[in-house]
Amino acid sequence: MGFWTLMEGLLLFANALAILNEDRFLAPKGWTLAELHQTGKRNSLKGQIIGLIHACHYMRLPLMLFNLIVIVFKLFSG
C-alpha cells in the first residue's frame, strides 16, 4: 500500500463523514454537536468523533475540490 492509496482512502473516509445526515442518522443515536455541548464531554472519544464529523460537514467545498483533483489525476495517469 503506497502513500497515494492511503491518501485516497482518507479522502473516501472524509467523503463518507461529510454526507452523513445529522438529523436522520446521528440525532437518534445522540451523536449531535448540540448534545455534546449539553453534556460537556468534548474531550472524550465520542466528542472527538463528533467534532471530526462536524469538521467534515464544514469542509465540504474543499472536499469537492480535492475530489475533482483526484479524478482529473486518475484520468490522466490511468
PyMOL Python script that loads the backbone (N, CA, C, O; Angstrom):
from pymol import cmd

cmd.read_pdbstr("""\
ATOM      1  N   MET A   1       0.852  -1.175   0.000  1.00  0.00           N
ATOM      2  CA  MET A   1       0.000   0.000   0.000  1.00  0.00           C
ATOM      3  C   MET A   1       0.893   1.232   0.000  1.00  0.00           C
ATOM      4  O   MET A   1       1.740   1.402   0.878  1.00  0.00           O
ATOM      5  N   GLY A   2       0.698   2.067  -0.970  1.00  0.00           N
ATOM      6  CA  GLY A   2       1.508   3.255  -1.092  1.00  0.00           C
ATOM      7  C   GLY A   2       0.873   4.459  -0.430  1.00  0.00           C
ATOM      8  O   GLY A   2      -0.247   4.407   0.077  1.00  0.00           O
ATOM      9  N   PHE A   3       1.620   5.536  -0.453  1.00  0.00           N
ATOM     10  CA  PHE A   3       1.153   6.783   0.142  1.00  0.00           C
ATOM     11  C   PHE A   3      -0.072   7.309  -0.587  1.00  0.00           C
ATOM     12  O   PHE A   3      -1.009   7.793   0.048  1.00  0.00           O
ATOM     13  N   TRP A   4      -0.077   7.222  -1.917  1.00  0.00           N
ATOM     14  CA  TRP A   4      -1.205   7.721  -2.698  1.00  0.00           C
ATOM     15  C   TRP A   4      -2.474   6.935  -2.378  1.00  0.00           C
ATOM     16  O   TRP A   4      -3.553   7.519  -2.277  1.00  0.00           O
ATOM     17  N   THR A   5      -2.358   5.640  -2.221  1.00  0.00           N
ATOM     18  CA  THR A   5      -3.509   4.807  -1.877  1.00  0.00           C
ATOM     19  C   THR A   5      -4.049   5.174  -0.497  1.00  0.00           C
ATOM     20  O   THR A   5      -5.261   5.210  -0.286  1.00  0.00           O
ATOM     21  N   LEU A   6      -3.156   5.441   0.424  1.00  0.00           N
ATOM     22  CA  LEU A   6      -3.567   5.867   1.767  1.00  0.00           C
ATOM     23  C   LEU A   6      -4.303   7.203   1.710  1.00  0.00           C
ATOM     24  O   LEU A   6      -5.319   7.377   2.385  1.00  0.00           O
ATOM     25  N   MET A   7      -3.811   8.133   0.926  1.00  0.00           N
ATOM     26  CA  MET A   7      -4.464   9.438   0.786  1.00  0.00           C
ATOM     27  C   MET A   7      -5.847   9.299   0.144  1.00  0.00           C
ATOM     28  O   MET A   7      -6.788   9.984   0.545  1.00  0.00           O
ATOM     29  N   GLU A   8      -5.972   8.421  -0.844  1.00  0.00           N
ATOM     30  CA  GLU A   8      -7.279   8.183  -1.454  1.00  0.00           C
ATOM     31  C   GLU A   8      -8.251   7.577  -0.447  1.00  0.00           C
ATOM     32  O   GLU A   8      -9.425   7.945  -0.420  1.00  0.00           O
ATOM     33  N   GLY A   9      -7.779   6.672   0.360  1.00  0.00           N
ATOM     34  CA  GLY A   9      -8.624   6.076   1.389  1.00  0.00           C
ATOM     35  C   GLY A   9      -9.093   7.100   2.409  1.00  0.00           C
ATOM     36  O   GLY A   9     -10.252   7.073   2.823  1.00  0.00           O
ATOM     37  N   LEU A  10      -8.208   8.001   2.819  1.00  0.00           N
ATOM     38  CA  LEU A  10      -8.594   9.058   3.757  1.00  0.00           C
ATOM     39  C   LEU A  10      -9.591  10.022   3.126  1.00  0.00           C
ATOM     40  O   LEU A  10     -10.499  10.509   3.798  1.00  0.00           O
ATOM     41  N   LEU A  11      -9.423  10.295   1.838  1.00  0.00           N
ATOM     42  CA  LEU A  11     -10.369  11.158   1.137  1.00  0.00           C
ATOM     43  C   LEU A  11     -11.746  10.491   1.056  1.00  0.00           C
ATOM     44  O   LEU A  11     -12.765  11.155   1.247  1.00  0.00           O
ATOM     45  N   LEU A  12     -11.784   9.214   0.781  1.00  0.00           N
ATOM     46  CA  LEU A  12     -13.058   8.495   0.751  1.00  0.00           C
ATOM     47  C   LEU A  12     -13.721   8.461   2.122  1.00  0.00           C
ATOM     48  O   LEU A  12     -14.942   8.576   2.230  1.00  0.00           O
ATOM     49  N   PHE A  13     -12.916   8.302   3.169  1.00  0.00           N
ATOM     50  CA  PHE A  13     -13.445   8.317   4.536  1.00  0.00           C
ATOM     51  C   PHE A  13     -14.012   9.693   4.880  1.00  0.00           C
ATOM     52  O   PHE A  13     -15.074   9.785   5.496  1.00  0.00           O
ATOM     53  N   ALA A  14     -13.321  10.756   4.491  1.00  0.00           N
ATOM     54  CA  ALA A  14     -13.818  12.109   4.733  1.00  0.00           C
ATOM     55  C   ALA A  14     -15.109  12.357   3.968  1.00  0.00           C
ATOM     56  O   ALA A  14     -16.015  13.022   4.471  1.00  0.00           O
ATOM     57  N   ASN A  15     -15.196  11.823   2.748  1.00  0.00           N
ATOM     58  CA  ASN A  15     -16.439  11.943   1.975  1.00  0.00           C
ATOM     59  C   ASN A  15     -17.588  11.229   2.673  1.00  0.00           C
ATOM     60  O   ASN A  15     -18.710  11.735   2.710  1.00  0.00           O
ATOM     61  N   ALA A  16     -17.311  10.067   3.219  1.00  0.00           N
ATOM     62  CA  ALA A  16     -18.354   9.307   3.916  1.00  0.00           C
ATOM     63  C   ALA A  16     -18.853  10.076   5.140  1.00  0.00           C
ATOM     64  O   ALA A  16     -20.052  10.077   5.422  1.00  0.00           O
ATOM     65  N   LEU A  17     -17.958  10.721   5.859  1.00  0.00           N
ATOM     66  CA  LEU A  17     -18.375  11.503   7.020  1.00  0.00           C
ATOM     67  C   LEU A  17     -19.120  12.763   6.612  1.00  0.00           C
ATOM     68  O   LEU A  17     -20.026  13.208   7.316  1.00  0.00           O
ATOM     69  N   ALA A  18     -18.743  13.339   5.480  1.00  0.00           N
ATOM     70  CA  ALA A  18     -19.365  14.589   5.044  1.00  0.00           C
ATOM     71  C   ALA A  18     -20.803  14.405   4.591  1.00  0.00           C
ATOM     72  O   ALA A  18     -21.595  15.343   4.678  1.00  0.00           O
ATOM     73  N   ILE A  19     -21.159  13.224   4.112  1.00  0.00           N
ATOM     74  CA  ILE A  19     -22.518  13.033   3.605  1.00  0.00           C
ATOM     75  C   ILE A  19     -23.481  12.500   4.661  1.00  0.00           C
ATOM     76  O   ILE A  19     -24.667  12.330   4.380  1.00  0.00           O
ATOM     77  N   LEU A  20     -22.993  12.236   5.865  1.00  0.00           N
ATOM     78  CA  LEU A  20     -23.897  11.778   6.920  1.00  0.00           C
ATOM     79  C   LEU A  20     -24.893  12.874   7.268  1.00  0.00           C
ATOM     80  O   LEU A  20     -24.504  14.009   7.542  1.00  0.00           O
ATOM     81  N   ASN A  21     -26.160  12.540   7.258  1.00  0.00           N
ATOM     82  CA  ASN A  21     -27.195  13.487   7.614  1.00  0.00           C
ATOM     83  C   ASN A  21     -27.356  13.489   9.133  1.00  0.00           C
ATOM     84  O   ASN A  21     -27.646  12.455   9.733  1.00  0.00           O
ATOM     85  N   GLU A  22     -27.167  14.644   9.744  1.00  0.00           N
ATOM     86  CA  GLU A  22     -27.204  14.722  11.199  1.00  0.00           C
ATOM     87  C   GLU A  22     -28.586  14.411  11.756  1.00  0.00           C
ATOM     88  O   GLU A  22     -28.702  13.765  12.798  1.00  0.00           O
ATOM     89  N   ASP A  23     -29.629  14.861  11.075  1.00  0.00           N
ATOM     90  CA  ASP A  23     -30.989  14.654  11.578  1.00  0.00           C
ATOM     91  C   ASP A  23     -31.437  13.198  11.446  1.00  0.00           C
ATOM     92  O   ASP A  23     -32.119  12.684  12.331  1.00  0.00           O
ATOM     93  N   ARG A  24     -31.068  12.537  10.368  1.00  0.00           N
ATOM     94  CA  ARG A  24     -31.564  11.185  10.117  1.00  0.00           C
ATOM     95  C   ARG A  24     -30.738  10.099  10.772  1.00  0.00           C
ATOM     96  O   ARG A  24     -31.295   9.110  11.250  1.00  0.00           O
ATOM     97  N   PHE A  25     -29.408  10.256  10.809  1.00  0.00           N
ATOM     98  CA  PHE A  25     -28.555   9.169  11.272  1.00  0.00           C
ATOM     99  C   PHE A  25     -27.908   9.431  12.628  1.00  0.00           C
ATOM    100  O   PHE A  25     -27.771   8.511  13.435  1.00  0.00           O
ATOM    101  N   LEU A  26     -27.516  10.656  12.884  1.00  0.00           N
ATOM    102  CA  LEU A  26     -26.746  10.922  14.087  1.00  0.00           C
ATOM    103  C   LEU A  26     -27.609  11.301  15.289  1.00  0.00           C
ATOM    104  O   LEU A  26     -27.308  10.902  16.414  1.00  0.00           O
ATOM    105  N   ALA A  27     -28.671  12.060  15.066  1.00  0.00           N
ATOM    106  CA  ALA A  27     -29.519  12.522  16.174  1.00  0.00           C
ATOM    107  C   ALA A  27     -30.203  11.380  16.931  1.00  0.00           C
ATOM    108  O   ALA A  27     -30.243  11.430  18.161  1.00  0.00           O
ATOM    109  N   PRO A  28     -30.742  10.355  16.264  1.00  0.00           N
ATOM    110  CA  PRO A  28     -31.366   9.276  17.034  1.00  0.00           C
ATOM    111  C   PRO A  28     -30.390   8.526  17.953  1.00  0.00           C
ATOM    112  O   PRO A  28     -30.806   7.928  18.945  1.00  0.00           O
ATOM    113  N   LYS A  29     -29.118   8.560  17.624  1.00  0.00           N
ATOM    114  CA  LYS A  29     -28.126   7.871  18.438  1.00  0.00           C
ATOM    115  C   LYS A  29     -27.447   8.796  19.447  1.00  0.00           C
ATOM    116  O   LYS A  29     -26.609   8.352  20.231  1.00  0.00           O
ATOM    117  N   GLY A  30     -27.808  10.083  19.427  1.00  0.00           N
ATOM    118  CA  GLY A  30     -27.238  11.042  20.355  1.00  0.00           C
ATOM    119  C   GLY A  30     -25.859  11.533  19.956  1.00  0.00           C
ATOM    120  O   GLY A  30     -25.065  11.903  20.821  1.00  0.00           O
ATOM    121  N   TRP A  31     -25.557  11.546  18.668  1.00  0.00           N
ATOM    122  CA  TRP A  31     -24.236  11.944  18.176  1.00  0.00           C
ATOM    123  C   TRP A  31     -24.293  13.308  17.508  1.00  0.00           C
ATOM    124  O   TRP A  31     -23.738  13.476  16.422  1.00  0.00           O
ATOM    125  N   THR A  32     -24.946  14.285  18.124  1.00  0.00           N
ATOM    126  CA  THR A  32     -25.027  15.621  17.551  1.00  0.00           C
ATOM    127  C   THR A  32     -24.142  16.576  18.333  1.00  0.00           C
ATOM    128  O   THR A  32     -23.769  16.310  19.476  1.00  0.00           O
ATOM    129  N   LEU A  33     -23.816  17.679  17.706  1.00  0.00           N
ATOM    130  CA  LEU A  33     -22.976  18.684  18.338  1.00  0.00           C
ATOM    131  C   LEU A  33     -23.720  19.377  19.478  1.00  0.00           C
ATOM    132  O   LEU A  33     -23.109  19.763  20.474  1.00  0.00           O
ATOM    133  N   ALA A  34     -25.034  19.536  19.335  1.00  0.00           N
ATOM    134  CA  ALA A  34     -25.828  20.172  20.387  1.00  0.00           C
ATOM    135  C   ALA A  34     -25.834  19.328  21.663  1.00  0.00           C
ATOM    136  O   ALA A  34     -25.728  19.869  22.764  1.00  0.00           O
ATOM    137  N   GLU A  35     -25.956  18.022  21.521  1.00  0.00           N
ATOM    138  CA  GLU A  35     -25.938  17.150  22.699  1.00  0.00           C
ATOM    139  C   GLU A  35     -24.555  17.103  23.332  1.00  0.00           C
ATOM    140  O   GLU A  35     -24.421  16.924  24.542  1.00  0.00           O
ATOM    141  N   LEU A  36     -23.544  17.264  22.515  1.00  0.00           N
ATOM    142  CA  LEU A  36     -22.185  17.286  23.035  1.00  0.00           C
ATOM    143  C   LEU A  36     -21.968  18.516  23.908  1.00  0.00           C
ATOM    144  O   LEU A  36     -21.302  18.435  24.940  1.00  0.00           O
ATOM    145  N   HIS A  37     -22.525  19.656  23.500  1.00  0.00           N
ATOM    146  CA  HIS A  37     -22.386  20.872  24.293  1.00  0.00           C
ATOM    147  C   HIS A  37     -23.191  20.787  25.588  1.00  0.00           C
ATOM    148  O   HIS A  37     -22.806  21.376  26.598  1.00  0.00           O
ATOM    149  N   GLN A  38     -24.298  20.061  25.563  1.00  0.00           N
ATOM    150  CA  GLN A  38     -25.108  19.915  26.767  1.00  0.00           C
ATOM    151  C   GLN A  38     -24.410  19.050  27.815  1.00  0.00           C
ATOM    152  O   GLN A  38     -24.435  19.369  29.004  1.00  0.00           O
ATOM    153  N   THR A  39     -23.790  17.959  27.375  1.00  0.00           N
ATOM    154  CA  THR A  39     -23.144  17.059  28.316  1.00  0.00           C
ATOM    155  C   THR A  39     -21.784  17.573  28.756  1.00  0.00           C
ATOM    156  O   THR A  39     -21.343  17.275  29.866  1.00  0.00           O
ATOM    157  N   GLY A  40     -21.111  18.340  27.909  1.00  0.00           N
ATOM    158  CA  GLY A  40     -19.814  18.901  28.268  1.00  0.00           C
ATOM    159  C   GLY A  40     -18.656  17.928  28.154  1.00  0.00           C
ATOM    160  O   GLY A  40     -17.584  18.192  28.696  1.00  0.00           O
ATOM    161  N   LYS A  41     -18.839  16.814  27.466  1.00  0.00           N
ATOM    162  CA  LYS A  41     -17.773  15.818  27.316  1.00  0.00           C
ATOM    163  C   LYS A  41     -17.097  15.981  25.960  1.00  0.00           C
ATOM    164  O   LYS A  41     -17.177  15.099  25.105  1.00  0.00           O
ATOM    165  N   ARG A  42     -16.436  17.111  25.774  1.00  0.00           N
ATOM    166  CA  ARG A  42     -15.822  17.405  24.481  1.00  0.00           C
ATOM    167  C   ARG A  42     -14.515  16.666  24.269  1.00  0.00           C
ATOM    168  O   ARG A  42     -14.122  16.438  23.126  1.00  0.00           O
ATOM    169  N   ASN A  43     -13.840  16.290  25.327  1.00  0.00           N
ATOM    170  CA  ASN A  43     -12.537  15.638  25.187  1.00  0.00           C
ATOM    171  C   ASN A  43     -12.619  14.122  25.173  1.00  0.00           C
ATOM    172  O   ASN A  43     -11.593  13.450  25.067  1.00  0.00           O
ATOM    173  N   SER A  44     -13.809  13.577  25.278  1.00  0.00           N
ATOM    174  CA  SER A  44     -13.953  12.125  25.229  1.00  0.00           C
ATOM    175  C   SER A  44     -13.812  11.646  23.780  1.00  0.00           C
ATOM    176  O   SER A  44     -13.788  12.454  22.851  1.00  0.00           O
ATOM    177  N   LEU A  45     -13.722  10.344  23.601  1.00  0.00           N
ATOM    178  CA  LEU A  45     -13.609   9.774  22.257  1.00  0.00           C
ATOM    179  C   LEU A  45     -14.847  10.109  21.428  1.00  0.00           C
ATOM    180  O   LEU A  45     -14.741  10.459  20.253  1.00  0.00           O
ATOM    181  N   LYS A  46     -16.009   9.999  22.044  1.00  0.00           N
ATOM    182  CA  LYS A  46     -17.250  10.332  21.342  1.00  0.00           C
ATOM    183  C   LYS A  46     -17.252  11.805  20.935  1.00  0.00           C
ATOM    184  O   LYS A  46     -17.681  12.141  19.832  1.00  0.00           O
ATOM    185  N   GLY A  47     -16.786  12.668  21.800  1.00  0.00           N
ATOM    186  CA  GLY A  47     -16.719  14.092  21.491  1.00  0.00           C
ATOM    187  C   GLY A  47     -15.754  14.392  20.354  1.00  0.00           C
ATOM    188  O   GLY A  47     -16.025  15.253  19.516  1.00  0.00           O
ATOM    189  N   GLN A  48     -14.634  13.686  20.323  1.00  0.00           N
ATOM    190  CA  GLN A  48     -13.667  13.877  19.247  1.00  0.00           C
ATOM    191  C   GLN A  48     -14.227  13.402  17.912  1.00  0.00           C
ATOM    192  O   GLN A  48     -14.002  14.043  16.885  1.00  0.00           O
ATOM    193  N   ILE A  49     -14.953  12.289  17.914  1.00  0.00           N
ATOM    194  CA  ILE A  49     -15.552  11.774  16.676  1.00  0.00           C
ATOM    195  C   ILE A  49     -16.635  12.719  16.181  1.00  0.00           C
ATOM    196  O   ILE A  49     -16.731  12.973  14.980  1.00  0.00           O
ATOM    197  N   ILE A  50     -17.452  13.242  17.088  1.00  0.00           N
ATOM    198  CA  ILE A  50     -18.488  14.206  16.696  1.00  0.00           C
ATOM    199  C   ILE A  50     -17.845  15.460  16.123  1.00  0.00           C
ATOM    200  O   ILE A  50     -18.342  16.021  15.147  1.00  0.00           O
ATOM    201  N   GLY A  51     -16.753  15.900  16.716  1.00  0.00           N
ATOM    202  CA  GLY A  51     -16.038  17.057  16.187  1.00  0.00           C
ATOM    203  C   GLY A  51     -15.475  16.796  14.801  1.00  0.00           C
ATOM    204  O   GLY A  51     -15.494  17.684  13.948  1.00  0.00           O
ATOM    205  N   LEU A  52     -14.968  15.579  14.562  1.00  0.00           N
ATOM    206  CA  LEU A  52     -14.458  15.220  13.243  1.00  0.00           C
ATOM    207  C   LEU A  52     -15.574  15.211  12.202  1.00  0.00           C
ATOM    208  O   LEU A  52     -15.385  15.695  11.087  1.00  0.00           O
ATOM    209  N   ILE A  53     -16.729  14.667  12.557  1.00  0.00           N
ATOM    210  CA  ILE A  53     -17.868  14.647  11.642  1.00  0.00           C
ATOM    211  C   ILE A  53     -18.312  16.069  11.336  1.00  0.00           C
ATOM    212  O   ILE A  53     -18.610  16.393  10.186  1.00  0.00           O
ATOM    213  N   HIS A  54     -18.357  16.916  12.350  1.00  0.00           N
ATOM    214  CA  HIS A  54     -18.767  18.305  12.142  1.00  0.00           C
ATOM    215  C   HIS A  54     -17.748  19.041  11.270  1.00  0.00           C
ATOM    216  O   HIS A  54     -18.135  19.864  10.440  1.00  0.00           O
ATOM    217  N   ALA A  55     -16.471  18.764  11.440  1.00  0.00           N
ATOM    218  CA  ALA A  55     -15.440  19.397  10.608  1.00  0.00           C
ATOM    219  C   ALA A  55     -15.566  18.958   9.154  1.00  0.00           C
ATOM    220  O   ALA A  55     -15.373  19.765   8.244  1.00  0.00           O
ATOM    221  N   CYS A  56     -15.887  17.694   8.931  1.00  0.00           N
ATOM    222  CA  CYS A  56     -16.076  17.221   7.558  1.00  0.00           C
ATOM    223  C   CYS A  56     -17.300  17.860   6.919  1.00  0.00           C
ATOM    224  O   CYS A  56     -17.296  18.131   5.719  1.00  0.00           O
ATOM    225  N   HIS A  57     -18.353  18.106   7.705  1.00  0.00           N
ATOM    226  CA  HIS A  57     -19.528  18.802   7.185  1.00  0.00           C
ATOM    227  C   HIS A  57     -19.156  20.228   6.812  1.00  0.00           C
ATOM    228  O   HIS A  57     -19.618  20.747   5.795  1.00  0.00           O
ATOM    229  N   TYR A  58     -18.332  20.857   7.619  1.00  0.00           N
ATOM    230  CA  TYR A  58     -17.941  22.243   7.400  1.00  0.00           C
ATOM    231  C   TYR A  58     -17.034  22.383   6.184  1.00  0.00           C
ATOM    232  O   TYR A  58     -17.075  23.406   5.500  1.00  0.00           O
ATOM    233  N   MET A  59     -16.223  21.381   5.909  1.00  0.00           N
ATOM    234  CA  MET A  59     -15.232  21.442   4.833  1.00  0.00           C
ATOM    235  C   MET A  59     -15.709  20.765   3.546  1.00  0.00           C
ATOM    236  O   MET A  59     -14.904  20.154   2.844  1.00  0.00           O
ATOM    237  N   ARG A  60     -16.975  20.859   3.230  1.00  0.00           N
ATOM    238  CA  ARG A  60     -17.497  20.181   2.041  1.00  0.00           C
ATOM    239  C   ARG A  60     -16.940  20.751   0.742  1.00  0.00           C
ATOM    240  O   ARG A  60     -16.616  19.992  -0.171  1.00  0.00           O
ATOM    241  N   LEU A  61     -16.822  22.072   0.644  1.00  0.00           N
ATOM    242  CA  LEU A  61     -16.311  22.667  -0.590  1.00  0.00           C
ATOM    243  C   LEU A  61     -14.857  22.256  -0.861  1.00  0.00           C
ATOM    244  O   LEU A  61     -14.551  21.871  -1.989  1.00  0.00           O
ATOM    245  N   PRO A  62     -13.953  22.321   0.119  1.00  0.00           N
ATOM    246  CA  PRO A  62     -12.601  21.823  -0.146  1.00  0.00           C
ATOM    247  C   PRO A  62     -12.571  20.329  -0.478  1.00  0.00           C
ATOM    248  O   PRO A  62     -11.738  19.892  -1.272  1.00  0.00           O
ATOM    249  N   LEU A  63     -13.465  19.548   0.118  1.00  0.00           N
ATOM    250  CA  LEU A  63     -13.539  18.128  -0.221  1.00  0.00           C
ATOM    251  C   LEU A  63     -13.936  17.931  -1.685  1.00  0.00           C
ATOM    252  O   LEU A  63     -13.413  17.047  -2.363  1.00  0.00           O
ATOM    253  N   MET A  64     -14.849  18.750  -2.156  1.00  0.00           N
ATOM    254  CA  MET A  64     -15.241  18.667  -3.565  1.00  0.00           C
ATOM    255  C   MET A  64     -14.060  18.996  -4.469  1.00  0.00           C
ATOM    256  O   MET A  64     -13.859  18.344  -5.493  1.00  0.00           O
ATOM    257  N   LEU A  65     -13.290  19.992  -4.098  1.00  0.00           N
ATOM    258  CA  LEU A  65     -12.121  20.353  -4.893  1.00  0.00           C
ATOM    259  C   LEU A  65     -11.075  19.244  -4.880  1.00  0.00           C
ATOM    260  O   LEU A  65     -10.499  18.924  -5.919  1.00  0.00           O
ATOM    261  N   PHE A  66     -10.824  18.660  -3.716  1.00  0.00           N
ATOM    262  CA  PHE A  66      -9.877  17.538  -3.635  1.00  0.00           C
ATOM    263  C   PHE A  66     -10.358  16.354  -4.465  1.00  0.00           C
ATOM    264  O   PHE A  66      -9.558  15.692  -5.126  1.00  0.00           O
ATOM    265  N   ASN A  67     -11.651  16.086  -4.434  1.00  0.00           N
ATOM    266  CA  ASN A  67     -12.207  15.005  -5.260  1.00  0.00           C
ATOM    267  C   ASN A  67     -12.000  15.283  -6.738  1.00  0.00           C
ATOM    268  O   ASN A  67     -11.644  14.384  -7.501  1.00  0.00           O
ATOM    269  N   LEU A  68     -12.221  16.512  -7.138  1.00  0.00           N
ATOM    270  CA  LEU A  68     -12.023  16.883  -8.536  1.00  0.00           C
ATOM    271  C   LEU A  68     -10.558  16.709  -8.942  1.00  0.00           C
ATOM    272  O   LEU A  68     -10.270  16.210 -10.030  1.00  0.00           O
ATOM    273  N   ILE A  69      -9.651  17.111  -8.089  1.00  0.00           N
ATOM    274  CA  ILE A  69      -8.219  16.950  -8.379  1.00  0.00           C
ATOM    275  C   ILE A  69      -7.855  15.477  -8.520  1.00  0.00           C
ATOM    276  O   ILE A  69      -7.127  15.097  -9.437  1.00  0.00           O
ATOM    277  N   VAL A  70      -8.357  14.660  -7.618  1.00  0.00           N
ATOM    278  CA  VAL A  70      -8.061  13.218  -7.675  1.00  0.00           C
ATOM    279  C   VAL A  70      -8.647  12.589  -8.937  1.00  0.00           C
ATOM    280  O   VAL A  70      -8.004  11.751  -9.569  1.00  0.00           O
ATOM    281  N   ILE A  71      -9.867  12.990  -9.305  1.00  0.00           N
ATOM    282  CA  ILE A  71     -10.491  12.439 -10.504  1.00  0.00           C
ATOM    283  C   ILE A  71      -9.699  12.815 -11.748  1.00  0.00           C
ATOM    284  O   ILE A  71      -9.464  11.969 -12.611  1.00  0.00           O
ATOM    285  N   VAL A  72      -9.286  14.070 -11.848  1.00  0.00           N
ATOM    286  CA  VAL A  72      -8.517  14.515 -13.000  1.00  0.00           C
ATOM    287  C   VAL A  72      -7.163  13.802 -13.039  1.00  0.00           C
ATOM    288  O   VAL A  72      -6.714  13.368 -14.100  1.00  0.00           O
ATOM    289  N   PHE A  73      -6.522  13.684 -11.886  1.00  0.00           N
ATOM    290  CA  PHE A  73      -5.237  12.979 -11.837  1.00  0.00           C
ATOM    291  C   PHE A  73      -5.380  11.522 -12.265  1.00  0.00           C
ATOM    292  O   PHE A  73      -4.540  10.999 -12.998  1.00  0.00           O
ATOM    293  N   LYS A  74      -6.449  10.867 -11.803  1.00  0.00           N
ATOM    294  CA  LYS A  74      -6.685   9.465 -12.176  1.00  0.00           C
ATOM    295  C   LYS A  74      -7.000   9.329 -13.671  1.00  0.00           C
ATOM    296  O   LYS A  74      -6.611   8.341 -14.295  1.00  0.00           O
ATOM    297  N   LEU A  75      -7.690  10.295 -14.239  1.00  0.00           N
ATOM    298  CA  LEU A  75      -7.987  10.245 -15.670  1.00  0.00           C
ATOM    299  C   LEU A  75      -6.713  10.337 -16.504  1.00  0.00           C
ATOM    300  O   LEU A  75      -6.584   9.646 -17.514  1.00  0.00           O
ATOM    301  N   PHE A  76      -5.775  11.182 -16.090  1.00  0.00           N
ATOM    302  CA  PHE A  76      -4.555  11.351 -16.864  1.00  0.00           C
ATOM    303  C   PHE A  76      -3.503  10.295 -16.577  1.00  0.00           C
ATOM    304  O   PHE A  76      -2.714   9.954 -17.459  1.00  0.00           O
ATOM    305  N   SER A  77      -3.477   9.772 -15.358  1.00  0.00           N
ATOM    306  CA  SER A  77      -2.440   8.780 -15.023  1.00  0.00           C
ATOM    307  C   SER A  77      -2.874   7.344 -15.319  1.00  0.00           C
ATOM    308  O   SER A  77      -2.036   6.457 -15.484  1.00  0.00           O
ATOM    309  N   GLY A  78      -4.157   7.130 -15.384  1.00  0.00           N
ATOM    310  CA  GLY A  78      -4.638   5.798 -15.725  1.00  0.00           C
ATOM    311  C   GLY A  78      -4.940   4.918 -14.615  1.00  0.00           C
ATOM    312  O   GLY A  78      -5.351   3.777 -14.825  1.00  0.00           O
TER     313      GLY A  78
END
""", "prot")
cmd.dss("prot")
cmd.show_as("cartoon", "prot")
cmd.util.cbc("prot")
cmd.orient("prot")
